[in-house]
Amino acid sequence: MDDHIRVSDADRERVTARLQENFAEGRLNQDSLDERISAALNAKTFGDLRPLTADLPGPVRRPRPFPVRRL
């Protein structure tokens, strides 16, 4: 994604959720979380958001359960 493209509220919310997950897992301390969330909420472009999670692992994709077939 081009770093100059403007972000939406949903983009900002996805980044803040990811930051909170990493805080809960112990990768960020409270000060770092607060700084990054503030920066995410004020981000205008993807170039503003990208550095906030660059040093964190990607989102964990949990497998979807198999659908239950009823007979």
C-alpha positions, 0 to 999 in steps of 0.5 A, a space after each residue: 500500500 502506498 504510504 501517501 494514501 489517507 487512512 480511514 477510521 477503520 484503519 486506525 482502529 485495526 492498528 490500535 487493536 493490534 497494539 492493545 493485543 501486543 500490550 496484553 501479550 507483554 510486548 509493549 509497556 504502558 508508555 509505549 502503548 499510550 504513545 503509539 495509540 495517540 500517534 495512530 489516532 492522529 495518523 493521516 496516511 498509511 505512512 504514519 501508521 506503518 512504523 507504529 507496528 513495524 517492530 511487532 509480529 503480524 496478526 495471528 490468524 486463528 484457524 476457523 472451526 470446521 462447519 458442523 454438518 447436521 444429518 
